[in-house]
Amino acid sequence: MKPIQNRALILGLSLLLVMWMAGCGKKGPPSVASAKAVTLPAPVNLTIINEQGMLSWNYDPASVPEPIRLQGFDIFRASLDKEGCEGCPIIFERLDRVNQDVRQYAVKPIPGHTCYFKIQAIGEPDIKSEFSRVVQNKYE
């Protein structure tokens, strides 16, 4: 091959490599509006009475700015059994969504597990607060 053709080939392959490394050009899904528009529920408490857990929290609906409307709260739970590994990630799953007037939620402990709970305020249109602090209960 001639030197000019070699240079053109190397330049073309380099350009293709740069374009490949840059990605496909597709963008991710649109991001949700700022989570700080809806304040987080605080403080979250977990009380255990007669093997029944009760999550409770405070929330001031006046803290939600217009035009956002408080829709409710999502309750999340994660659990690890007593053989749970040290340093493993705790995976939360949504238990339920309760309406905006609810400030308590009954939970049943899982025998032999440590359960972790957190709450998130949900506003309309599809705006979520940051998560509350995590509370836990170890049930033998």
Disulfide bonds with the S-S distance in Angstrom:
Cys85-Cys88 1.28
